[in-house]
Amino acid sequence: MSTPAANPSDAQLRDLLRSSRSIAVVGLSADWNRPSHFAAKYLQQQGYRIFPVNPRYAGQELLGERCVANLDEIKEPLDIVDVFRRTEDVMPLARSAVAIGARCLWQQLGVLNEEAAALARQAGLVSVMDRCVKIEHARLFGGLNWAGVNTGVISARRPT
């Protein structure tokens, strides 16, 4: 898997995350230990409004928000479309993100659809591939120790 060369710089990511308030999490799981749930919960705790998108849970509440089957059902402006789907599933989501006027198409870790990224950039969206919004937010805004990630403590013992 290649590293995408077209990802925004740290300064651009910081500006995007600072100016964004709404994030559609496509593929959000109700299972608390899935990466999509963990990341969405973290982002909610940082003040972002999360819009769950997953046909499996449509009509149900996830993280206190009503889940919808697809992006077209969201009637509020979206800043970021965060994609927790397979690479081959991203192109229709990129088209939907463009159609609804989102500001960014964000493909999570391991998701690299260059064609979808090019479509998003061509339409004026910021495109991020193979990165985690939660990790990038924590890295850029000082929260990497949340849930024990990169605390700098190398020990199997809990501090007293």
C-alpha positions in Angstrom: 0.0 0.0 0.0 1.5 3.3 -1.0 1.5 6.5 1.1 -0.7 9.2 -0.5 1.4 12.2 -1.6 -1.6 14.5 -1.9 -2.6 14.6 1.8 -2.8 18.1 3.3 0.0 19.5 5.4 -0.2 19.5 9.2 -1.0 23.2 9.0 -3.9 22.6 6.6 -5.2 19.7 8.7 -5.1 21.8 11.8 -7.0 24.6 10.0 -9.6 22.1 8.7 -10.1 20.4 12.1 -10.2 23.8 13.9 -12.9 25.2 11.5 -15.0 22.1 11.2 -17.9 21.3 13.6 -19.8 18.5 11.9 -18.6 15.0 10.8 -20.5 12.3 9.1 -19.0 9.0 10.2 -19.8 6.5 7.3 -19.7 3.0 8.6 -20.1 3.9 12.3 -20.5 0.8 14.4 -22.7 0.4 17.5 -19.9 -1.9 18.8 -18.0 0.2 21.4 -14.6 -1.5 20.6 -14.7 -0.9 16.8 -12.4 1.8 15.6 -15.3 3.8 14.0 -17.1 4.0 17.4 -14.0 4.8 19.4 -13.0 7.6 17.0 -16.5 9.1 16.8 -16.9 9.1 20.5 -13.5 10.9 20.9 -14.5 13.5 18.3 -17.9 14.0 20.0 -16.0 14.6 23.3 -13.9 17.2 21.5 -17.1 19.2 20.5 -17.8 17.9 17.0 -21.4 17.0 16.0 -21.3 13.4 14.8 -23.8 12.2 12.1 -23.8 8.3 12.1 -24.2 6.8 8.6 -24.7 3.0 8.4 -27.7 1.2 6.7 -27.5 -1.5 9.3 -28.4 0.9 12.1 -30.6 3.3 10.2 -33.3 4.8 12.4 -31.5 3.8 15.6 -29.4 6.0 17.9 -25.7 5.8 17.9 -23.8 8.0 20.3 -27.0 9.9 21.0 -27.5 10.8 17.3 -30.0 9.3 14.9 -28.3 7.0 12.4 -29.1 7.3 8.7 -28.6 4.9 5.8 -26.7 7.3 3.5 -25.3 10.8 3.3 -28.2 12.1 1.2 -30.5 11.8 4.3 -28.5 14.4 6.3 -30.2 17.7 5.9 -27.6 19.8 7.8 -24.3 21.2 6.4 -21.4 18.8 6.8 -17.8 19.7 7.1 -16.1 16.3 7.0 -17.3 12.9 5.6 -15.2 10.4 7.5 -15.2 7.0 5.7 -14.8 3.7 7.6 -15.5 1.6 4.5 -13.4 -0.6 2.1 -11.4 1.2 -0.6 -13.7 -0.1 -3.3 -16.8 1.4 -1.6 -15.4 5.0 -1.5 -16.3 6.3 -5.0 -20.1 6.5 -4.5 -19.4 8.2 -1.1 -17.1 10.7 -2.8 -19.9 11.6 -5.3 -22.4 12.0 -2.4 -20.0 14.1 -0.4 -19.6 16.4 -3.4 -23.3 16.5 -4.1 -24.2 17.5 -0.5 -21.5 20.2 -0.4 -19.2 18.7 2.3 -15.9 20.4 2.8 -13.7 17.3 3.1 -13.6 13.6 2.1 -11.6 11.8 4.7 -10.6 8.2 4.1 -9.6 6.3 7.3 -6.4 4.3 7.9 -6.0 1.6 5.2 -8.5 3.3 2.9 -6.8 4.7 -0.3 -9.1 5.3 -3.2 -7.1 7.7 -5.4 -9.9 8.1 -8.0 -12.4 9.2 -5.2 -9.7 11.5 -3.8 -9.1 13.1 -7.2 -12.9 13.6 -7.7 -13.2 15.2 -4.3 -10.2 17.6 -5.0 -11.5 18.4 -8.4 -14.8 19.5 -6.8 -12.9 21.7 -4.3 -13.1 19.4 -1.3 -10.1 18.7 0.9 -9.1 15.1 0.5 -7.3 13.0 3.1 -6.4 9.3 2.7 -5.1 6.6 4.9 -5.3 8.7 8.1 -7.5 8.6 11.2 -9.3 11.8 12.2 -9.0 10.9 15.9 -5.3 10.3 15.7 -4.7 13.4 13.6 -6.8 15.6 15.9 -5.0 14.2 19.0 -1.6 14.6 17.4 -2.2 18.2 16.2 -4.1 19.4 19.3 -2.2 17.5 22.1 -4.5 14.6 23.0 -2.4 11.6 22.1 -2.4 10.4 25.7 -6.2 9.9 25.6 -6.9 6.2 26.3 -3.2 5.5 26.8 -1.9 6.2 23.3 1.7 7.5 23.2 1.8 8.5 26.9 5.6 8.1 26.9 5.2 5.7 29.8 6.9 2.3 29.1 5.7 0.1 31.9 3.3 -2.6 32.6 2.5 -1.1 36.0 -0.1 1.6 36.5 1.2 4.8 38.1 0.5 5.2 41.8 
